[in-house]
Amino acid sequence: MAHLTEQEIVRIEKKEALEAMGVSPYPAASFNTNATAQVILAEYAADPTKFQQVTLAGRLMSRRIMGATSFVELQDASGRIQLYLHRDTLCPEEDKTAYNTVFKKLIDIGDIVGVHGHVFETQTGTISIHVATLTLLAKALKPLPVVKETEEDGEKKLHDAFTDPEQRYRQRYVDLIVNPGVREKFVQRGQIIRSIRHHWEALGCLEVETPILQPIHGGAAARPFKTHHNTLDMPLYLRIANELYLKRLIVGGYDGVFEFAKDFRNEGMSRFHNPEFTMLEVYVAYKDYLWMMDQMEVVLEKIALDLHGSTEVQVGAHKINFQRPWKRFTMFEAIQHFTGIDVSDMDEAALRSTAQQLNVPLEASAGKGKIIDEIFGEKCEPNLIQPTFITDYPIEMSPLAKKHRNNPTLVERFEVICNGKEICNAFSELNDPIDQRQRFEEQLKLGERGDEEAMALDEDFLRALCYGMPPTVGLGIGIDRLAMIMTNAASIQDVIFFPQMRPENKV
């Protein structure tokens, strides 16, 4: 018991006292409800007769005990509502002491209870439940952190209950209890996914699942997590992308497929990066990247409308407007626009010199495509706040994209940059197996130079292409980054329920 706080010891003693009285702190039977706080507060004024017999369950968040009367705030999944408790109602005539013993002394803020009673309006106009019976459903053995409340300019303002912000992510369950706004962010994240799913299903695309454990880490330029399968005695990788499997399905005859995938990349962490993240990937046969740009404008505009009722979304200090159409730059146009330098005809040596001139840091292993990407990332991306299409990338940057129809040194690819970060990537897919093999071989050479993010060569995928893949466009959307923008979250950790963290220091 030495590791327990004094408050925890007291709560355990209360649990034991309840058990000694024959009150189970964790009863097994179902507790069936017929109302929620949100519904009562929204509909009571219109028809009070609907709420003469209500049963709710939730967590006690505050209480004011005034002799025989108590006012308690109950929080369920929909919100909070006031409870009115009176000793004469809750306790039989012959046992008035039970109210003092059980409710006043043994029930705590944070405990989960079920209540039954009728709804009424107090003299101050507060819609409340007059509780006839109260049932303890779960005793909380740890106290909740205190949410500080101040008044500024006549308005109440709630402050984060966590003095250490990291604890919000380590103990997300507590964060969700004490910060209703956090719960709402994840409700909005769910709405984003529903909006996207509805769009692609309406176009006839099939939602599918592909392997998370893969023998070859393909479909993106990233460092993988590696493991070993004992029975097969072979290495496996957590997928960095599901692209190559989804394109196999297009070869197999589906006209459109999509997947919300958990991907894993063994790379740096920041407020924009988590090693485990959610991607949507979509592949549609007989379409190209120009068609997909139009689809992205439709999808993101619709998400903003679904969440906010407007195409304008407040993100930090910026108001971002997703109304169509959006601005479009080729990658070389963007670099020239923001640096004044035309890099379109430069070789690797000239690009490296330009990067040095622009104070863009480079790894020694960086090839031509990586250098261009680093220049763009340092000098262009941070300046692109409104949703902007960046199109027509150098071929060295995109080993899975089709050569541009008008310029074979480029590929038909676009990214959407918004609030200074990429939120999606798409291209007309390379479906020439000979060309694809050559591109993979170029990636192998980069790997030999020390590029840990270079792609591996996937012989089975090349075999699939040899059976013929129709002209196809592919799209990847980073759901976490999109959720950050659409919910005005400052960190990717705010839109992932359980972000990866360093081990907690135990005292």
LINWOJO-V22587 format. One record per backbone hydrogen bond with DSSP energy under -0.5 kcal/mol. CO is the residue of the C=O (numbers start at 1). NH is the residue of the N-H. E is the energy in kcal/mol with one decimal. If there is no record, write none. Layout:
co:CO nh:NH e:E
co:CO nh:NH e:E
//
This chain:
co:1 nh:4 e:-1.7
co:5 nh:9 e:-2.2
co:6 nh:10 e:-2.2
co:7 nh:11 e:-2.1
co:8 nh:12 e:-2.2
co:9 nh:13 e:-2.1
co:10 nh:14 e:-1.9
co:11 nh:15 e:-2.2
co:12 nh:16 e:-2.3
co:13 nh:17 e:-2.0
co:14 nh:18 e:-2.4
co:15 nh:19 e:-2.2
co:16 nh:20 e:-2.0
co:17 nh:21 e:-1.2
co:18 nh:23 e:-2.8
co:19 nh:22 e:-1.3
co:22 nh:24 e:-0.6
co:24 nh:27 e:-0.6
co:25 nh:139 e:-0.9
co:36 nh:40 e:-2.2
co:37 nh:41 e:-2.5
co:38 nh:42 e:-2.0
co:39 nh:43 e:-2.3
co:40 nh:44 e:-2.2
co:43 nh:47 e:-1.5
co:47 nh:50 e:-1.6
co:48 nh:51 e:-1.6
co:49 nh:52 e:-0.8
co:51 nh:119 e:-2.7
co:54 nh:117 e:-2.2
co:55 nh:34 e:-2.1
co:55 nh:35 e:-1.1
co:56 nh:115 e:-2.8
co:58 nh:113 e:-2.7
co:59 nh:61 e:-0.5
co:59 nh:75 e:-2.7
co:60 nh:110 e:-2.9
co:62 nh:73 e:-2.4
co:64 nh:66 e:-0.6
co:64 nh:71 e:-2.3
co:66 nh:69 e:-1.7
co:68 nh:87 e:-2.7
co:69 nh:66 e:-3.7
co:70 nh:85 e:-2.8
co:71 nh:64 e:-2.7
co:72 nh:74 e:-0.6
co:72 nh:83 e:-4.0
co:73 nh:61 e:-3.1
co:73 nh:62 e:-0.9
co:74 nh:76 e:-0.5
co:74 nh:81 e:-2.3
co:75 nh:59 e:-2.9
co:76 nh:79 e:-0.7
co:79 nh:76 e:-2.6
co:81 nh:74 e:-3.0
co:82 nh:129 e:-2.0
co:83 nh:72 e:-2.4
co:83 nh:85 e:-0.5
co:84 nh:131 e:-2.5
co:85 nh:70 e:-2.5
co:86 nh:89 e:-0.9
co:86 nh:90 e:-2.3
co:87 nh:91 e:-2.4
co:92 nh:95 e:-2.2
co:93 nh:96 e:-0.6
co:95 nh:98 e:-1.4
co:96 nh:99 e:-0.9
co:96 nh:100 e:-0.8
co:97 nh:101 e:-2.8
co:98 nh:102 e:-3.1
co:98 nh:103 e:-0.7
co:99 nh:103 e:-0.7
co:99 nh:104 e:-1.8
co:100 nh:105 e:-0.8
co:101 nh:106 e:-0.6
co:102 nh:106 e:-1.6
co:102 nh:107 e:-1.1
co:103 nh:107 e:-0.6
co:108 nh:111 e:-1.9
co:111 nh:60 e:-2.7
co:111 nh:113 e:-0.5
co:112 nh:137 e:-2.9
co:112 nh:138 e:-1.9
co:113 nh:58 e:-2.4
co:114 nh:135 e:-3.1
co:115 nh:56 e:-2.1
co:116 nh:132 e:-3.4
co:116 nh:133 e:-1.8
co:117 nh:54 e:-3.1
co:118 nh:130 e:-3.3
co:120 nh:128 e:-3.0
co:122 nh:125 e:-2.0
co:125 nh:127 e:-0.5
co:126 nh:122 e:-2.3
co:127 nh:82 e:-0.8
co:128 nh:120 e:-2.6
co:128 nh:130 e:-0.6
co:129 nh:84 e:-3.4
co:129 nh:131 e:-0.9
co:130 nh:118 e:-1.5
co:133 nh:116 e:-2.0
co:135 nh:114 e:-2.7
co:138 nh:112 e:-2.7
co:139 nh:141 e:-0.5
co:146 nh:148 e:-0.7
co:148 nh:159 e:-2.7
co:150 nh:152 e:-0.5
co:150 nh:157 e:-3.3
co:152 nh:155 e:-1.8
co:155 nh:152 e:-3.0
co:157 nh:150 e:-2.6
co:159 nh:148 e:-0.5
co:161 nh:163 e:-0.7
co:163 nh:165 e:-0.7
co:164 nh:167 e:-1.6
co:164 nh:168 e:-0.5
co:165 nh:168 e:-1.4
co:165 nh:169 e:-0.6
co:166 nh:169 e:-0.9
co:166 nh:170 e:-2.0
co:167 nh:171 e:-2.6
co:169 nh:172 e:-0.7
co:171 nh:174 e:-1.2
co:171 nh:175 e:-2.0
co:172 nh:176 e:-2.7
co:173 nh:177 e:-1.0
co:174 nh:178 e:-2.3
co:175 nh:179 e:-1.8
co:178 nh:180 e:-0.5
co:179 nh:182 e:-1.4
co:179 nh:183 e:-1.2
co:180 nh:184 e:-1.9
co:181 nh:185 e:-1.5
co:182 nh:186 e:-1.4
co:183 nh:187 e:-1.6
co:184 nh:188 e:-2.3
co:185 nh:189 e:-2.0
co:186 nh:190 e:-1.8
co:187 nh:191 e:-1.7
co:188 nh:192 e:-2.3
co:189 nh:193 e:-1.9
co:190 nh:194 e:-2.2
co:191 nh:195 e:-2.6
co:192 nh:196 e:-2.2
co:193 nh:197 e:-2.8
co:194 nh:198 e:-2.5
co:195 nh:199 e:-1.8
co:196 nh:200 e:-2.0
co:197 nh:201 e:-2.5
co:198 nh:202 e:-2.2
co:199 nh:203 e:-0.8
co:200 nh:205 e:-2.4
co:201 nh:204 e:-1.9
co:206 nh:258 e:-2.2
co:212 nh:214 e:-0.6
co:212 nh:239 e:-2.4
co:214 nh:237 e:-2.9
co:216 nh:218 e:-1.4
co:217 nh:456 e:-0.7
co:220 nh:222 e:-0.9
co:223 nh:266 e:-2.9
co:225 nh:238 e:-1.8
co:227 nh:236 e:-2.2
co:228 nh:230 e:-0.7
co:229 nh:233 e:-1.2
co:229 nh:234 e:-1.3
co:234 nh:229 e:-2.8
co:236 nh:227 e:-3.1
co:237 nh:214 e:-2.9
co:239 nh:264 e:-2.7
co:242 nh:246 e:-2.0
co:243 nh:247 e:-2.2
co:244 nh:248 e:-1.1
co:245 nh:249 e:-1.3
co:246 nh:250 e:-1.3
co:247 nh:251 e:-2.2
co:248 nh:252 e:-1.9
co:249 nh:254 e:-1.8
co:250 nh:253 e:-1.3
co:255 nh:285 e:-3.2
co:256 nh:206 e:-2.5
co:257 nh:283 e:-2.7
co:258 nh:208 e:-2.4
co:259 nh:261 e:-0.9
co:259 nh:281 e:-2.1
co:261 nh:263 e:-0.7
co:261 nh:279 e:-3.0
co:263 nh:277 e:-2.4
co:265 nh:267 e:-2.1
co:270 nh:273 e:-0.8
co:271 nh:492 e:-2.9
co:273 nh:270 e:-1.5
co:275 nh:265 e:-2.1
co:277 nh:263 e:-2.8
co:278 nh:479 e:-1.7
co:278 nh:480 e:-0.8
co:279 nh:261 e:-3.7
co:279 nh:281 e:-0.5
co:280 nh:477 e:-2.6
co:281 nh:259 e:-2.0
co:282 nh:475 e:-2.5
co:283 nh:257 e:-2.3
co:284 nh:287 e:-0.8
co:284 nh:473 e:-2.3
co:288 nh:292 e:-1.8
co:289 nh:293 e:-1.7
co:290 nh:294 e:-1.3
co:291 nh:295 e:-1.7
co:292 nh:296 e:-2.3
co:293 nh:297 e:-1.9
co:294 nh:298 e:-1.8
co:295 nh:299 e:-2.8
co:296 nh:300 e:-2.5
co:297 nh:301 e:-1.8
co:298 nh:302 e:-2.2
co:299 nh:303 e:-2.3
co:300 nh:304 e:-2.0
co:301 nh:305 e:-2.0
co:302 nh:306 e:-2.8
co:303 nh:307 e:-2.4
co:304 nh:308 e:-2.8
co:304 nh:310 e:-0.8
co:305 nh:309 e:-1.8
co:311 nh:322 e:-2.9
co:313 nh:315 e:-0.5
co:313 nh:320 e:-3.1
co:315 nh:318 e:-2.4
co:318 nh:315 e:-3.5
co:318 nh:320 e:-0.7
co:320 nh:313 e:-3.0
co:320 nh:322 e:-0.6
co:327 nh:389 e:-2.7
co:329 nh:391 e:-2.7
co:330 nh:334 e:-2.4
co:331 nh:335 e:-2.3
co:332 nh:336 e:-2.4
co:333 nh:337 e:-2.6
co:334 nh:338 e:-2.3
co:335 nh:339 e:-2.1
co:335 nh:341 e:-0.6
co:336 nh:340 e:-2.0
co:341 nh:343 e:-0.8
co:343 nh:346 e:-1.5
co:347 nh:351 e:-2.4
co:348 nh:352 e:-2.5
co:349 nh:353 e:-2.1
co:350 nh:354 e:-2.4
co:351 nh:355 e:-2.7
co:352 nh:356 e:-2.0
co:353 nh:357 e:-2.4
co:354 nh:358 e:-2.0
co:355 nh:360 e:-3.1
co:356 nh:359 e:-1.3
co:359 nh:361 e:-0.6
co:363 nh:366 e:-1.6
co:367 nh:371 e:-2.2
co:368 nh:372 e:-2.2
co:369 nh:373 e:-2.3
co:370 nh:374 e:-2.3
co:371 nh:375 e:-2.4
co:372 nh:376 e:-2.5
co:373 nh:377 e:-2.7
co:374 nh:378 e:-2.2
co:375 nh:379 e:-2.6
co:376 nh:380 e:-2.3
co:376 nh:381 e:-2.0
co:380 nh:383 e:-1.9
co:380 nh:384 e:-0.5
co:381 nh:384 e:-1.9
co:383 nh:385 e:-1.1
co:384 nh:420 e:-2.9
co:385 nh:419 e:-2.4
co:387 nh:327 e:-0.7
co:388 nh:417 e:-2.6
co:389 nh:329 e:-2.8
co:389 nh:391 e:-0.5
co:390 nh:415 e:-2.1
co:391 nh:331 e:-2.5
co:393 nh:411 e:-2.5
co:394 nh:397 e:-1.6
co:395 nh:398 e:-1.2
co:398 nh:401 e:-1.4
co:400 nh:430 e:-2.3
co:402 nh:412 e:-2.4
co:407 nh:404 e:-0.7
co:407 nh:410 e:-2.0
co:409 nh:395 e:-2.4
co:410 nh:404 e:-2.5
co:411 nh:393 e:-0.6
co:411 nh:413 e:-1.6
co:412 nh:428 e:-2.5
co:413 nh:392 e:-1.7
co:414 nh:426 e:-2.8
co:415 nh:390 e:-2.7
co:415 nh:417 e:-0.6
co:416 nh:423 e:-2.7
co:416 nh:424 e:-0.9
co:417 nh:388 e:-2.1
co:418 nh:421 e:-1.5
co:421 nh:418 e:-2.8
co:423 nh:478 e:-1.9
co:424 nh:416 e:-1.4
co:425 nh:476 e:-2.9
co:426 nh:414 e:-3.0
co:427 nh:429 e:-0.5
co:427 nh:474 e:-2.4
co:428 nh:402 e:-3.4
co:431 nh:433 e:-0.8
co:432 nh:436 e:-2.7
co:433 nh:437 e:-2.0
co:434 nh:438 e:-1.9
co:435 nh:439 e:-2.2
co:436 nh:440 e:-2.5
co:437 nh:441 e:-2.3
co:438 nh:442 e:-1.8
co:439 nh:443 e:-1.8
co:440 nh:444 e:-2.1
co:441 nh:445 e:-1.6
co:442 nh:446 e:-1.7
co:443 nh:447 e:-2.2
co:444 nh:448 e:-2.0
co:445 nh:449 e:-1.1
co:446 nh:451 e:-2.2
co:447 nh:450 e:-1.4
co:450 nh:452 e:-1.0
co:451 nh:454 e:-1.4
co:456 nh:458 e:-0.6
co:457 nh:459 e:-0.8
co:458 nh:462 e:-1.9
co:459 nh:463 e:-2.3
co:460 nh:464 e:-2.2
co:461 nh:465 e:-2.2
co:462 nh:466 e:-1.5
co:463 nh:467 e:-0.6
co:464 nh:467 e:-1.4
co:465 nh:468 e:-1.8
co:471 nh:286 e:-4.7
co:472 nh:429 e:-3.1
co:473 nh:284 e:-2.4
co:474 nh:427 e:-1.8
co:475 nh:282 e:-2.5
co:476 nh:425 e:-2.5
co:477 nh:280 e:-2.4
co:477 nh:479 e:-1.0
co:478 nh:482 e:-2.3
co:479 nh:483 e:-2.6
co:480 nh:484 e:-2.1
co:481 nh:485 e:-1.9
co:482 nh:486 e:-2.7
co:483 nh:487 e:-1.8
co:484 nh:489 e:-2.6
co:485 nh:488 e:-0.9
co:491 nh:494 e:-1.6
co:492 nh:495 e:-1.4
co:496 nh:499 e:-0.7
co:504 nh:506 e:-0.6
//
